[in-house]
Amino acid sequence: MDNVFTIIKSTLIPDIYDKFWEDISDINEPKNTKSVLILCTPFANGSAEEQQLYKMMAACKLESSQYVIFQINEGNVIAWHKIKEKYAPEIIFLFGIHPQQLGISSLFMLNEPNSFSECIWLPTLSLNNLENNREAKRHLWEKGMKPVFIDKKFGGN
């Protein structure tokens, strides 16, 4: 039995992964369902990143009542299953957020729709990096946002 205790106390799994089992009910927003969940790195109110994000949502013909923006600091982790339970999204934008930060061990194609956990995922660069990369922004529009939101080729919405 001593060997089991030693295995559990090993440093194979860092303490950071304990976050995947923590409750997120303390998140400021009440439980609500939105069809689109935007997970991004933090940006300041009125910043170029914020303006770019709102322009992108407008290009997708989304109103603010259809999406929720959830900012995650770089390096922080939060459990995907808890976020899914709280927001019940159909489509998830990942702006500079890696799936591993959500406890997801999956590879997603950048700037294109990915199906995972009964949702459509659109992973891309951070808003700051996207602003300076016209090719990535064009690819995200042509292969990701337009097929999902305008042509409605993928899932709900």
Phi and psi in degrees as a GROMACS rama.xvg file:
@    title "Ramachandran Plot"
@    xaxis  label "Phi"
@    yaxis  label "Psi"
@TYPE xy
-62.7463  -32.2998  ASP-2
-65.2771  -36.961  ASN-3
-62.5159  -45.152  VAL-4
-59.7271  -41.427  PHE-5
-63.9514  -41.2883  THR-6
-64.8247  -44.4697  ILE-7
-64.6731  -37.2567  ILE-8
-84.9279  7.41261  LYS-9
-70.3145  165.929  SER-10
-94.632  16.643  THR-11
-61.3334  -37.9254  LEU-12
-114.932  109.569  ILE-13
-63.0593  155.145  PRO-14
-60.5953  -23.2702  ASP-15
-57.4091  -29.4164  ILE-16
-75.1433  -8.20937  TYR-17
-62.6109  -25.0229  ASP-18
-58.4152  -27.6875  LYS-19
-67.8473  -11.7231  PHE-20
-111.252  1.40511  TRP-21
-79.4927  152.538  GLU-22
-75.9169  140.37  ASP-23
-113.001  20.1237  ILE-24
-66.5694  -14.4546  SER-25
-80.421  -1.19772  ASP-26
-62.0625  135.935  ILE-27
-53.6537  -34.0057  ASN-28
-80.445  142.923  GLU-29
-69.8481  161.691  PRO-30
-64.4627  124.923  LYS-31
-152.812  156.364  ASN-32
-104.508  134.217  THR-33
-131.28  143.987  LYS-34
-72.344  -25.4259  SER-35
-125.178  130.174  VAL-36
-114.866  126.421  LEU-37
-107.96  114.845  ILE-38
-106.713  121.57  LEU-39
-146.128  166.574  CYS-40
-74.6399  155.681  THR-41
-61.1061  146.019  PRO-42
-140.753  156.546  PHE-43
-83.3143  149.498  ALA-44
-61.6823  133.796  ASN-45
80.3285  2.72429  GLY-46
-75.0094  167.117  SER-47
-61.8676  -35.8425  ALA-48
-63.7416  -43.8665  GLU-49
-63.0626  -45.505  GLU-50
-61.46  -42.6991  GLN-51
-60.9394  -43.8946  GLN-52
-60.6668  -45.5131  LEU-53
-65.2825  -35.3051  TYR-54
-65.4021  -39.6741  LYS-55
-65.0988  -41.2033  MET-56
-67.2817  -37.0246  MET-57
-65.3805  -39.8993  ALA-58
-62.2981  -30.0912  ALA-59
-82.8374  0.79943  CYS-60
62.3835  37.4351  LYS-61
-103.136  135.809  LEU-62
-95.2928  159.031  GLU-63
-59.7817  -22.6632  SER-64
-74.4868  -11.8191  SER-65
-95.589  -10.5471  GLN-66
-138.565  159.892  TYR-67
-128.844  139.91  VAL-68
-104.269  126.027  ILE-69
-124.2  113.776  PHE-70
-94.7968  132.339  GLN-71
-123.649  125.733  ILE-72
-64.2954  147.12  ASN-73
-57.5633  130.791  GLU-74
89.3142  -15.7092  GLY-75
-76.5271  152.756  ASN-76
-123.879  150.697  VAL-77
-150.882  143.759  ILE-78
-74.3719  124.431  ALA-79
-58.1123  -43.2091  TRP-80
-62.0798  -29.9905  HIS-81
-73.6843  -40.526  LYS-82
-64.7201  -43.4478  ILE-83
-61.7031  -41.26  LYS-84
-63.361  -38.0057  GLU-85
-76.3362  -40.6332  LYS-86
-109.511  -20.2262  TYR-87
46.9799  53.582  ALA-88
-77.5045  159.088  PRO-89
-100.523  -33.0547  GLU-90
-129.998  135.505  ILE-91
-124.657  123.376  ILE-92
-91.8199  133.712  PHE-93
-116.054  103.171  LEU-94
-99.0819  95.1837  PHE-95
75.2644  10.8434  GLY-96
-105.663  128.432  ILE-97
-87.9744  142.392  HIS-98
-53.5073  -32.2766  PRO-99
-62.9058  -27.7904  GLN-100
-66.6092  -17.3442  GLN-101
-104.446  6.56106  LEU-102
78.1917  22.4457  GLY-103
-104.539  121.4  ILE-104
-101.319  75.1217  SER-105
-146.969  149.618  SER-106
-98.8345  128.413  LEU-107
-110.781  145.745  PHE-108
-76.125  130.762  MET-109
-70.3779  136.535  LEU-110
66.3268  15.7259  ASN-111
-135.493  155.46  GLU-112
-65.2337  137.779  PRO-113
-129.043  136.719  ASN-114
-98.196  123.795  SER-115
-158.786  135.99  PHE-116
54.8084  42.6798  SER-117
60.8759  27.8043  GLU-118
-136.173  162.174  CYS-119
-102.02  128.177  ILE-120
-112.045  136.465  TRP-121
-122.74  88.984  LEU-122
-84.0645  141.236  PRO-123
-152.939  -175.557  THR-124
-67.6588  167.752  LEU-125
-63.3479  159.085  SER-126
-58.0788  -39.4009  LEU-127
-63.3655  -47.3546  ASN-128
-70.1077  -34.2633  ASN-129
-66.2485  -36.435  LEU-130
-59.499  -32.9607  GLU-131
-98.2638  7.04979  ASN-132
-127.719  89.0619  ASN-133
-61.4648  -36.9547  ARG-134
-64.9922  -43.653  GLU-135
-65.2153  -40.4796  ALA-136
-63.9317  -41.843  LYS-137
-64.4757  -44.0251  ARG-138
-62.7787  -42.1733  HIS-139
-60.2678  -42.3443  LEU-140
-67.0156  -51.9457  TRP-141
-69.7197  -40.0853  GLU-142
-100.731  -14.1467  LYS-143
-119.946  -69.6919  GLY-144
-65.9221  -47.4341  MET-145
-62.1299  -49.7468  LYS-146
-61.4314  -34.2457  PRO-147
-79.4325  -49.1686  VAL-148
-96.8718  -32.2404  PHE-149
-94.5628  -52.8802  ILE-150
-80.2474  -17.7924  ASP-151
52.9577  47.7343  LYS-152
-85.5273  -12.5836  LYS-153
-127.911  121.682  PHE-154
53.7629  -165.274  GLY-155
-44.1446  -130.923  GLY-156
